[in-house]
Amino acid sequence: MDQGMRSLDAEDVRPDIAYMLEQAVKAPSGHNAQPWLFRVGDDWVQILPNTSKSLPVVDPDNRELFIGLGCAVENLCVAARARGYDVELDFSKAGEITVGMLRGQVDEESVRQLRWLSERQTNRSVYTGERISPEVLAYLREIPLEKFVGLRLWARDEEAFSQVASCIYEGNERQLGDPLFKRELRTWMRFNKRHERAMSDGLSYAVFGAPNLPRFLSEPVMTGVLRSDWQSQGDRKRLESASHIAIFTLQKEGITEWIGLGRSLQRFLLRVAACGCACSFLNQPCEVSDLASGLADALSLEGESVELILRLGYAKRRMPCSPRVPWREKLVR
Ligand SMILES: Cc1cc2nc3c(=O)[nH]c(=O)nc-3n(C[C@H](O)[C@H](O)[C@H](O)COP(=O)(O)O)c2cc1C
């Protein structure tokens, strides 16, 4: 690994590594901020946090930023193994991740995962209500988790599911009652196709099922529904149509642990996609600290913090894909 040397220009990046970077940027991230930057050598890639894409109101500690970075690292590793490289990871205290690559064997499991890496999406639509079978749930529960990460799954008719749901509605009231939260969210909303194309990031009108209208029409409509009653009414329908809720927890907080959580999350999301299931995030309680700790107590999670909440089920349809900024534009020297 020659990471002491300078990073390559985009045109000098080897096709294999270019392909891996293309997969890395398909990772999910809070508000689709895509908070990563890359430095690239002949046999290494460095993934760096881009704090200019921080979300200071919803994510003041950059916790979700580093989770997103972990998802990108996991994608990069899947692509590298699928292309016949063994990977070696190194983490700096500041959250810079160096992925060193050594020629090895093609990993067939990673080759299969590539398909799900492209098909995975956050699907916020109302689901069918169909239950996920015990076999599929067992397979989802088996994903390898990084150190300190926990995963719980609860069915729609379980008490814990209702406790989490109540906390989500409470989270909507707290967040959408906060003008600063709304202001930050608005800056990441993309109001029509033109706006989405110009930015290639953020929360597109299309993923919420909104039509492509001139901005003077779509902006007031999309921002007008940023109300807690409206959001909770929609979330109630979404939760009632789900099969399960998944919760990711941590026993220890810190940059390395958040990155590890992101890697575990991405493995889970790829497996969810491979099983033909859909999922979306409902992280509101995790983003309001007293709600997060209250929820951990209510769920008797001793010594664990609630980090991520996901709704799982079967979708009636795929949703449009969220845009991405190409990796070339994320390259730093
Ligand atoms: C750490 C993290 C937190 C997220 N929180 C939420 C959330 O609370 N609500 C939501 O609808 N989506 C949430 N998302 C999903 C992102 O908005 C989504 O990944 C992004 O818009 C890109 O879309 P995609 O996942 O379909 O590729 C979160 C994603 C990550 C990685």
The ligand as an SDF file (V2000), in Angstrom:
LIG
                    3D

 31 33  0  0  0  0  0  0  0  0999 V2000
  -27.4210    6.7680    8.6840 C   0  0  0  0  0  0  0  0  0  0  0  0
  -28.6200    6.9540    7.8060 C   0  0  0  0  0  0  0  0  0  0  0  0
  -29.7690    7.5400    8.3220 C   0  0  0  0  0  0  0  0  0  0  0  0
  -30.9040    7.6920    7.5220 C   0  0  0  0  0  0  0  0  0  0  0  0
  -32.0520    8.2100    8.0700 N   0  0  0  0  0  0  0  0  0  0  0  0
  -33.1810    8.2650    7.3320 C   0  0  0  0  0  0  0  0  0  0  0  0
  -34.4190    8.6450    7.9170 C   0  0  0  0  0  0  0  0  0  0  0  0
  -34.5180    8.8970    9.1270 O   0  0  0  0  0  0  0  0  0  0  0  0
  -35.5120    8.6970    7.1400 N   0  0  0  0  0  0  0  0  0  0  0  0
  -35.4680    8.3620    5.8110 C   0  0  0  0  0  0  0  0  0  0  0  0
  -36.5020    8.3990    5.1560 O   0  0  0  0  0  0  0  0  0  0  0  0
  -34.3180    7.9650    5.2310 N   0  0  0  0  0  0  0  0  0  0  0  0
  -33.1830    7.9020    5.9490 C   0  0  0  0  0  0  0  0  0  0  0  0
  -32.0140    7.4410    5.3930 N   0  0  0  0  0  0  0  0  0  0  0  0
  -32.0240    7.0090    3.9860 C   0  0  0  0  0  0  0  0  0  0  0  0
  -31.4080    8.0460    3.0520 C   0  0  0  0  0  0  0  0  0  0  0  0
  -32.2390    9.1660    2.9260 O   0  0  0  0  0  0  0  0  0  0  0  0
  -31.1560    7.3700    1.7050 C   0  0  0  0  0  0  0  0  0  0  0  0
  -30.1490    6.4010    1.8910 O   0  0  0  0  0  0  0  0  0  0  0  0
  -30.6940    8.3310    0.6410 C   0  0  0  0  0  0  0  0  0  0  0  0
  -31.7050    9.2440    0.3420 O   0  0  0  0  0  0  0  0  0  0  0  0
  -30.2790    7.6130   -0.6440 C   0  0  0  0  0  0  0  0  0  0  0  0
  -31.3100    6.8100   -1.1290 O   0  0  0  0  0  0  0  0  0  0  0  0
  -31.1530    5.2390   -1.3320 P   0  0  0  0  0  0  0  0  0  0  0  0
  -30.9610    4.6230    0.0180 O   0  0  0  0  0  0  0  0  0  0  0  0
  -32.4390    4.8110   -1.9810 O   0  0  0  0  0  0  0  0  0  0  0  0
  -29.9770    4.9850   -2.2160 O   0  0  0  0  0  0  0  0  0  0  0  0
  -30.8680    7.2800    6.1660 C   0  0  0  0  0  0  0  0  0  0  0  0
  -29.7070    6.6850    5.6530 C   0  0  0  0  0  0  0  0  0  0  0  0
  -28.5860    6.5140    6.4700 C   0  0  0  0  0  0  0  0  0  0  0  0
  -27.3550    5.8340    5.9240 C   0  0  0  0  0  0  0  0  0  0  0  0
  1  2  1  0
  2  3  1  0
  2 30  2  0
  3  4  2  0
  4  5  1  0
  4 28  1  0
  5  6  2  0
  6  7  1  0
  6 13  1  0
  7  8  2  0
  7  9  1  0
  9 10  1  0
 10 11  2  0
 10 12  1  0
 12 13  2  0
 13 14  1  0
 14 15  1  0
 14 28  1  0
 15 16  1  0
 16 17  1  0
 16 18  1  0
 18 19  1  0
 18 20  1  0
 20 21  1  0
 20 22  1  0
 22 23  1  0
 23 24  1  0
 24 25  2  0
 24 26  1  0
 24 27  1  0
 28 29  2  0
 29 30  1  0
 30 31  1  0
M  END
$$$$
